[in-house]
Amino acid sequence: MAKKIKDPGVGMSSNKRAKRFISSDGSFNIKHVNRPSSVSESYEYLISISWSKFFLWVLLGYISINVVFATVYLCIGISGITKSTGNFFGDFWNAFFFSAQTITTVGYGKMAPKGMLLGVISSFEALIGLLSFSFVTGLLYGRFSKPKANIQFSESIILRKFKEVDCIMFRLMSRSTNIMIRPRIEATLSLTQQGEDKKYVNNFYNLKLERNSITYLPTTWTVVHAIDESSPLYDFDRQELSQLHGEILLLITYYDESFTQEVHQAHSYILKNIQHDKEFVEAFYFDEDGYTILDHDKLDQTTAITNEHN
């Protein structure tokens, strides 16, 4: 009989409408309220967001700074930089382009500040430009150097007979060509159940895996949990399994050669999403020259079982 374990860190209390602990992207489904913020958090945010959002913020910051200084130059007088066009928008664009040339320290020479006040402001803007580009350079380095696991999980989790026993299976692989060194996996089952006091609580169990570690992973790894007498799911039939409010919490750890250190990645599967009597399609094969070909598109492909494999 499976024994309960202590809370792995996600909390014992639950609710009938409680969502999964870990989303598909590996982040925890937690909303923070009344949390004090600090300027230092902007660095972590900017190195964690997607590349498209990152460059959008850089572009937005670049345009905003130039708009501010262009407005300042207009207020002082565009004639101190270049001849006025007699049109507000024409003068604004001249001020904007002068600001862009100043903040990037390009200075084409066609426009130049005249007078002490404009000279001081343009010098200050050049300093802001140097600091800003240094900050962006540091962010780019942080984005490339930040250790990050690069594991791709199958969307499907299947239930099928394997060696005469019902088994839960899912599959994973590396998104990159780097070999995952000594990957190991920890699987914890969270079952949300209603107690005698009508309150919902989370019960946690260790899931025994056929293998919880391998030496290296150049292709795919099918992780197997046998529903035998030692499994916390042994007392439920197939139909009951799909009705359980349960989540399999996963933590994968492996050594990444790119960062020369261990990296971690969290993931989870919902018991309600189990597909019955399916098997994964082989994701790698050999070509005529004997090389192993790994097809990333086949990681999640399944097919109905026609002949039971024992």
Order of alpha helices (4+ residues) and beta strands (2+ residues): beta-alpha-alpha-alpha-alpha-beta-beta-beta-beta-beta-beta-beta-alpha-beta-beta-beta-beta-beta-beta-beta
